[in-house]
Amino acid sequence: MKVLILGATGLLGKALVREWTGDEVQAMGSRDVDIRDSARVGETIGEARPDWVVLAAAYTDVDGCESHRELAFSVNRDGAVNVAEAARQAGAKLIFLSSDYVFDGKKTSPYEVDDKRNPHSVYGRSKAEAEVQLQGILPNCCIARTSWVFGIGGRCFPDTILRLAANRPALDVVNDQRGCPTYTVDLARAIIQLCRKGASGIVHVTNAGDCTWFQFAQEIVNGTGLATQVRPVSSQQMARPAPRPAYSVLSATSLCRYGIEMPGWKDALGRYLQERKS
Ligand SMILES: NC(=O)c1ccc[n+]([C@@H]2O[C@H](COP(=O)([O-])OP(=O)(O)OC[C@H]3O[C@@H](n4cnc5c(N)ncnc54)[C@H](OP(=O)(O)O)[C@@H]3O)[C@@H](O)[C@H]2O)c1
């Protein structure tokens, strides 16, 4: 199988490159191809002739998207459209990484793949609009929604908590947003399997179990033996530019259909902390 990874220099992209063995993999960051440039995207995919394009490239600064709206839509929606059109032209399959932020967070039970999109942030809207357009261009494309991604090789929540905890006696962390932390290694392995199984349609891919950011932070601090106190606060007390869903737990039903089972997030965090030490 020939695979082209776009966004290969990002958090997930790096794990994909490390984990993907046994196939012919080409890996590209924004310096190799800017997905906003449709001609370049067409040329790149046309020349590579991959069986699969893995689209992990995105403008992922959720708060930054609020103040850089145009950039958010040009990369996350229009860039994705450019890739889908080029993939269709080249006869390649496409797997697009999307987000739990396409939902409004009003549910109290895990989101299923056919639950209505209703994003409240610019980032969420850019991803939701990309999903709709991609399904129009390539009805058999695979949309892998994930959430709260952490891993080695870039900025992520556990990394931030550990950096702050090293210098502060106490940390305030929001306790009214619930989701599924997801380790890049497990996410990458699931994506590889989805491609090998010829997946199509929307699939939710997260580590098993859920928690609030506060509970996640507690587990991170406890796992490293730091004495820092983690204090629960509300989203109102920690106002951010982009609204986040209060509840964005993604159901594993769609992934189970492919016979893929994800490890629990606490197990994943333990492996991340080990990887970080070595
Ligand atoms: N992180 C999360 O918590 C999370 C949650 C849900 C969904 N997702 C989705 O998962 C995917 C991977 O996320 P991530 O955390 O790995 O992101 P990341 O670490 O921010 O990496 C983003 C990647 O996109 C590339 N990129 C940005 N703008 C580009 C452009 N105009 N043209 C081409 N490439 C561009 C970057 O390339 P350079 O570094 O070379 O500039 C980088 O490789 C994204 O689709 C994201 O929306 C992430």
The ligand as an ORCA input file, in Angstrom:
! r2SCAN-3c Opt
* xyz 0 1
  N      -4.783     18.141     18.956
  C      -6.027     17.813     19.311
  O      -6.391     17.839     20.504
  C      -7.019     17.387     18.263
  C      -8.321     17.073     18.665
  C      -9.251     16.672     17.689
  C      -8.880     16.629     16.359
  N      -7.603     16.967     15.996
  C      -7.247     16.912     14.573
  O      -6.218     15.963     14.399
  C      -5.358     16.378     13.337
  C      -3.915     16.375     13.819
  O      -3.795     17.290     14.893
  P      -2.402     17.580     15.596
  O      -2.681     17.823     17.037
  O      -1.394     16.569     15.177
  O      -2.046     18.999     14.933
  P      -0.672     19.858     15.026
  O       0.275     19.226     15.961
  O      -1.082     21.265     15.250
  O      -0.063     19.717     13.561
  C      -0.676     20.345     12.493
  C      -0.045     19.863     11.217
  O      -0.714     20.540     10.146
  C       0.279     21.111      9.311
  N      -0.269     22.306      8.672
  C      -0.778     23.420      9.259
  N      -1.177     24.288      8.326
  C      -0.924     23.721      7.121
  C      -1.099     24.115      5.781
  N      -1.631     25.306      5.464
  N      -0.715     23.277      4.798
  C      -0.175     22.072      5.094
  N       0.027     21.632      6.338
  C      -0.347     22.453      7.342
  C       1.461     21.418     10.204
  O       2.613     21.512      9.399
  P       3.944     22.353      9.863
  O       4.190     21.994     11.292
  O       4.978     21.810      8.933
  O       3.626     23.786      9.680
  C       1.451     20.188     11.094
  O       2.084     19.127     10.442
  C      -5.869     17.745     12.893
  O      -6.729     17.577     11.789
  C      -6.683     18.230     14.073
  O      -7.700     19.131     13.684
  C      -6.670     17.336     16.922
*
